[in-house]
Each structure stands twice: as C-alpha cells, then as structure tokens.
C-alpha cells in the first residue's frame, strides 16, 4: 500500500465534477472531447475513462467526481474510479486540492489492500504517484496501520488466538523499539487481573495481558486499551450459530488500537504511549464462569455475571483499572462491545463516549475532516442504577434490553477515576459489503479520527 515511484512514466489523470464538466470539456482538444462524449462520460461519481492518443497509447485518464454536495454519502470517490482503470501508473493532473486531494490519495492507497493469506488475490492494476504537496510518508503510514488492523481482524480464530495476537503485538513493538510485558495464564491472578483470567480460563489457549510502552516518559501520557477477545462463543450463555459467525472479529478493538499505535510510533508523535490488550478466548469447559457467579475485579468492585456473553467489559475493566493507576493524560478504550451500538448506528458509524466537551468536539470535527465518521453517545448518569444488581456492586448484563451501549460504557467508566480524560469507542470493525477503499471484511474505525484529533485532545 505504497505510492508508485515518481520515476515511472505516468499517465495524467483529471478529476472532473458534474458542475465543471462543460467548462472542462470546452478547454480540451476536440479529439479528447469527442472521445469522452462517445464514451458517455458524464462525470458521475466513480466513473472512469482512459483516453488514447492517435497511436492508441494512453493519453490521459478522466475520473468523474459527481456532485461534491453529495459526497457525505460516499468516501473515497477517486478510489472507486481508480479500480476501473487498466494497469499503469497515474498522476493527478488536476481537479482536487487541499484536504480532498490528501484524502482521495489515501483512499487510493487503501484500495490496494488485499487479504491474501489463504488465497491469491489479484493486485489493483492502477498505481498512483504521490500528488505534489501531499505528505506521502504520512499517508503510507496511515494506510499501513489500517492494513494491520484489517489483517488481524480478517485472520480466522484458528490462526489468531491469544498467542498469535501476542506474536503480532510483539512484532509491532519490535518494529518500533517499544518495551513489552506479557502476563499469561495463572500469573494473571498473581498480578491481580482476575477478570481477564476468569473470562479466558475455559479455553486451552491461555488468556494473557499484553502491555507495550513507547516514547519519552516525560511526554504527555496516552494509553490505548483494546478488547482482544479472539473468539467469543458466548460462554455458557452460548451464542446461536448466526450470532457466532463473525466472532473472529471480536478482537477488533485490539486490532484497531494496534493499527493506531503503528501510526503514532511510525510518525514519532511526541507522546508516551502505552497499549494494553487483554487477549482471551471465551470458550466453554468445566472451568467456565457461570451465570450468577460473582467476580472481584482488580479495582475491588464485585461483578455479578448475569450473562457470560457480556465478557468484553470484564476483561476491559481490569485493563482499564491498570491503565488508570498511572493517571494518563488521555485514556482510550476500543471494543467490539455491544450489538446495541449496531442497532442504533448501523455498521458504519461507531459511537464514542466522553464526558469532556472539548474532547468530544475535537473527535467529531476530526472524524468528518478525515472521513472517519463518529457519533457521540452520552454517559447518561440516570442509567447508572441499571448496572447495579444489589447483590454485587455491578451487573455485567442488565435486564430489560434498553440502552445497551450506554450501560456498557457506564460499566467501563466505573473502573476509571480520571473520568474527564476517558474516551470509549464501541466499534463494529467489519465492512458488511465492499465499498470504495473498504473491501468486505475487517476494517478500522475511529483510528484516523483519533490520530487527527490527538494533538488537540492532549492539549486540553
């Protein structure tokens, strides 16, 4: 997922919107205008035409950009057109500038992604030279972080259990010279991480906590916590087959924070970064946790287990407690946590939760600016009583079915003292059908928005 060499001979590519089509055509030589007219080119979004010269060689390519006012409906229009171009190297000769140019160039990079671990996949034929004025290295780093996230999510659980996720985590740390610590199996009890152990103890693939540190210890502290449930059967409250089918993606939060961590470290941002991933498999055997068991968390809060399928918040709770003990300047959790978030928002718009108005504005604005949209949901305090079962401090699965994404977020917030510095993302991590630059399968959500908003959030 890189730009083509600037030394390669490139075909000029023009991006033309509907509003400017007539004017642009009037400025072209008659043979070009005639060819485009004969091809039926009307500048509709994502259309593409290759224009030959008199000898039949490529003279230019033209991609339709449609109506700019309609682009909230679709990201990465250029990538859709680029996918229709034949083999070759192209350079953008006009039609875009500023933020649109940078994001469309990123979309072209993202469109190159192929998950080819199990089956050979044909590469994208058309390559793009880095546009003038664009920070090519930054875009390639962002694309590489997104590719890491997609690869991790797409890999099935037989090849992406807790130990394989650990291996990927250690490779990432080694690439950037980060320090790591891994706590495995019974050592989780010794290190006072009891709920991570409880969730993962029924699997022969031992649970673990992955811990990475990078950067100047004197810089602002950013801690990322990602849910790493490598497969979720639902435990004794076993999921039906239809609900279990996509559970290889239940480590999507871990995959997303790892992709984001790559971006931060490769860009050498001035932060002290810590990444925590509780990596487990929620399986079933005689040692599985049971409904109405009561667990005592690292924080000392007791949790009544009223559904063993609400396990992600348990492993995150211990990891968040550990993270919060260092008082980071910004603490972010990311998790494929609730179906309720998907019912409310659909697969493409992940909700986030924060009590900090400045952070909320920074994230919302950044998400729209970099085409990584987010939507804020509230930490709604009146719902706190819904997560209090009476027999224990907390209920991991409140009855009633209302406000499931909010009650899950409130549950997590109980394990954070520095609440004004905490942000939680309930991501889906999956693209149900292919769109431009986003093939069907695992996908990052929120990472690019966080990266864009990070300086402003840390300055608050």
N, C-alpha and C positions, 0 to 999 in steps of 0.2 A: 504494500500500500504506500507506494512512493511516486513522486513525480518523475516523469521521463527526463533524461539528460537534456540539458539545454543545448548540447552539441548536435543533437539529432535534427535532421531536416523535418520541419513541422508544417503541417497544413494549417493555414489561418482559419479560425473558427469565429463566426459572428453570431451574436446572440441578439435576437430581434423580437420585440414585443408587438402585440397587435396594434397598439396605439401608434407606434412609429414605423409600421411596416411600409406604408405607402411612400413615406419620405425616404426610407432607406432604399427601397427598390428604385426610386427615381434617380438616386445617386449612383446606381450600378450600371456598368456597361449593358447594352441591350441583350447580348447573349446570356448573361447571368440572369437578368430579369425574366427573359423568356423561358429559361430552363426551370426557374423556380415556379413560374406560372404554370408550365406544363406539368410540373410535379405536384401541383395542387397545394403548394406551401402557403399556409395562411397564418403562420406564427403561433399556432395553438401550442399550449404548454407541452414541452417534451417531444415535439415533432423534430425531425432531423432530415436534412437533405445534403448529400455530397454533390458538389458542382464540379464537373470535369472541364478541362481546358480543351482547345481544339484538337489536341492529340489524344484525348481521352484520359489524361492523367488528372488526379485530384487538384483542383484549383483553389477551392475553399469549401468549408462546411458551414452550414447555417442551422442553428437550433432555435426553435420557437420558444419564447418566454411567456406567451399568453398575456393575461391581464394581471399586472402587478397587484392590483387591489384584491385579486382572488388568491394570492399566494399564502394566505393563512391556512388555506385548505391543503396545501401540499408543500413539503420541504424538498429542497434539492431538485429543482426542476431540471437544471442542467444535466444532472446525473441520469435522469430519465432519457433525455435526448442522447447523451453520450453512449448509452447502452445500445443505441440503434446504429451507431457509426461503425464503419468497417475498420479493419486492422490499420493502425497507423498512429503517428504521433501528431498531436494538435496543439496549437497555442491560441489563446483567446485574443482575438484581434480587435474586439470592440463589443459594446453593449452592456457591460457591467463595470461597476467601480465600487470602491469602499467596502462596506461590510458585506454587501451582496456578493461581490467578487470573491472575497475570502471564504464565505460560507459555501458558495457554489463550488469553489475549488476543493474544499474539504469534502463536499458531497461526492465529487468525482473520485477522490481517494477512497472514501467509504464504499463506493460502489464496486471497487476492485475486490472486496472481501469475498473469499471462498472458503467454506469449511470442507476441506478435502482430506481429512484424516482417514476416512473409511471408503471414499470413492473419489476417483479422479474427477476434478471439475475443470471445465474449460475456463481459461482466464478471460477477463474482459478484453476485447480486442483493441479498444481505443485507449491510448495513453495521453496524458496531459502534461505539458511543460508547466512549471510553476509560473503563474502570472506575475508580471512585473509589479513590484510594490507589495506583494504578499509575503508574509513571514512563512516561507516554505517549511523550514525546520519545525516550527511550532505546529503547523498543520499536520505534518507527518508524525509527530509525537502524539498528537491527539488521536489520529487515526490508529496508531499502533496500540494505544491504550484501549480504544474501543474494540480493536481486533482481539486483544487479550480477553476482554470481558466476554465477547461473543464466543470465542473458542472454549472458554471454561464452561459456559452455560450449555453450549451445544454438545459437549462431550457427555456420553451416557454414563450413568452411575457405576456401571461395572468397570469403567476406566477413570472415574472421577469420584472416588470415595474420599474419606477424610485423609488417608495417607497420600493420595495423589494430589489432593488440594494442597496439602502441606508441601509436597515436592514443587508444585508450581509457585507457591508462596516463597519458598527458599530460593528458587531460581530468580524470581523478581528481586528479592533482596540482594542476591549476589551480583546481579547486573548493575545495581546502583550503589553497592558498597554499604548496604544497610545492615544493622545488627539485628539478630533474631533470637528468640527464645521460644521453645515449644514445650508444652506441658501435656503429657499423654496419659490416658487411662487412669489408673488408681492415683497417680500423682495429682490429678485434679482435686481429689479430696484433701490431700496433704496441703495443697496450695489454696484451699478454701474456695473452690469453684464447684460447689456441689450440684448446682442445677445443670451445668454443662454435662457433668458425669451422669446425672440421672436420666437425661434425655438420650444419651448415646450408649448407655451401658448394656442395652439388649442386643446390640449389634456386635458381631465378631470383629468388625472394623472399629478399632478403639477410638473413642472421642478424644479430642485434643483442642487446646487453645494455641493459636498461632499469634505471635507477638513480634512486630517489626518496629524498629526505630531508625530514623534517618534525619540528618540535618544538624544545624547548630543548636546546641542545648540552650543557648541564650536567646534564640529567636522565639517568636510567638508560637504557642503550642497548639497544634491541630491534631486531633485524634479522630480516626475513622474506625467505626465498628461495623462489620458486615456479617450478616447471618449466613452461616456456612452449613446449612442442612443439606447434605449431598444427596440424600434421598429421603422422602417422607412417606412412609406407609400410612401415617396417622396413628401408629402405635396400636394399642388395644382398641381404641376407637377407630378401627381401620377404615380407610377411605374406600368408597366404591371404585371399581375399575376406571370409570370415566374420569373421576377426580384424581386418580393416581397417575394418569397417563403422562402428565407433564412434570412430575415431581423431580426429575433430574434438574430442573431449573430452580429448585428451592434453595440453592446456594447462590442465587442471582445477586443478592446483596453483597456477599463476599466477592463475587466476580466483579461487581461494579466498583467497590472500593479499591480492589487491586488494580483495575484499569485506571482509576483516578490517581492512585498512588504512583503508577508509572508516569502519568503525565506530570505530576508535581515534581517527582525526583528527576526525570529527564530534563525538565525545564529549569531545574535547580532553583526552585522558588525559595525565598528566604523564610522558611518555616522549620520548626522542629516537629516532624511528622511521626505519629505513632499509628500503626494499623493493627487492629485486633480482630481476629476471625475465630469464633468458636466453630470448629469443624466436627460435625457429628452425622450419624445416620440414625434416623428414628425408625427402629425396627421392632420386631416382636420376638421375645422368647420368655422364659420363666422369670427373668430379672427385669422385665419391662415395668415402667411405672404404671400405676393403676389409677383409674378414676377414683377420686376422693382421697387419694394419698395426699399428704401434706409435706411439702419440701421446705427446708430452711435455706434461704439464699445466702450468698456471700455478705450481703448487707445486713443480714439478720432478720429481714422480713420473711414471714411464713406465707406460703402459697398453696392454696387448695387446688388440686388438679381435678378439674371438672370435665376436661376433655384432653386426652393425650395427643390430640391432633393440633392443639394450640401450644406447640412445643417451641416455636421460634422465639417467642417472647421470653421463654425461660432461659435459653442459652444467651440471648442478648442481655438479659437482666444482670447476670453475673459479669459479663464482659463490660457492660456499662458501669457497673459499680467499680470494677478495677480501673477503668479509664478515668472515672470521676475523682478517684482518690488523688490524682495528680493535679486537679484543678486546671484542665486545659483551657486555653482561651476560646476554643471552639470545639465542640464535641458533636459529631455527626454519626447517626446510625442509618444504615440502609438495609432493607429487608424485603423479601417477597413474603409479606406478613399476613395479609388478610384478603379473602375473597370480597369482603365488603367494599374495599377500596376499588376493586374492579367493577363491582356493580354500580358504584357511584360515579366512577370516572372513565370506565372503559379501559382498554389495554394500553392506550397511547398517552394518557395524561396522568402521571403519578402524583398523588398528593404528598405534601410535606406539612410538617407541624413545627411551629416555633412560637414561643411567647415573646420574641424580640421583634418589634415592628421594623426596626432598621434592617435586620437580617431578612425578614420576610420580603421587604421591598427590594432589597438587593438581589435576592434569588429570583423573584418574579420577573424583574426587569431583565436580568441576565438570561433567564430562560427564553424569553421572547427574542432577545438580541441575537442569541446564538442558535436559535431554532431547536432548543431542547426544552420544550414547554413543561411547566409545572403548575400546580394549583394548590393554594394553601387551604388546609382544613384546620379547625380550631382544636386546641387543647381545651375542651369545654368542661370547666370545673364542675358544673352541676351534675355531670355524669360520673363523678368520682365514686359516688355511693354504689354505682352499678358494678364496680370491680371489688367490692368489699363483701365477702360471703358471710361474715360474722364469726365463723369457726376459726378462721385464719385471717391474717392481715389482708391478703389479696386472693382474688379468684382469677384463674387463668382463662376462663371461658364463661363470661357472664351469660345468664339465660335471657331469653327474650328476643334475641336476634337484631336488636336495634343498635345503630351507631357502632358497628363492629370495628371499623378502622379507628375511630376516635377512642373507644375504650382500650384498644390495644396500645395506642400511643400513650394514653394516660397511665396504663400499666408500666410501660417502659420509663416514663417520666418519674415514677416513684423511686427509681434507682439512681437518680441524678440529683445532686444537691445544687449544682450550679445551673439551675434551670434556664436562666436567661441566656446561657451560652449553648443550649442544646437544640439540635435540629434533628428531626426524624423523617425519613423518607420511606414510604410504603410503595415499592416499585413492583412492576409486573415482570420485567426482564425478558419479555417474549414478544416477538412480532408475529401475530397470527397469520398474516398474509403478506406477501412481498410488496414493498413499495420502493420508490426511488431511493437507492443507497441504503436500504434497510431490508435485506432478504428475510424470508420467513425463518424464524428461529431465534436464538438468543440475541438480545440487544441491550446495550447500555441505556440507562435512563437517569438523568439528573447529573451525571458526572461533568459534562461540559458546562452546564449551568453553574455548578459549584465552582469549577475552575475559574470561570469568568467572574463570579461574584466574590471570590476568596479574598482579594486584597481589601475590598470594601467591608466585608464581614469582619475580618480580623482587626480593622481599624476602629470598629465601633466600641 
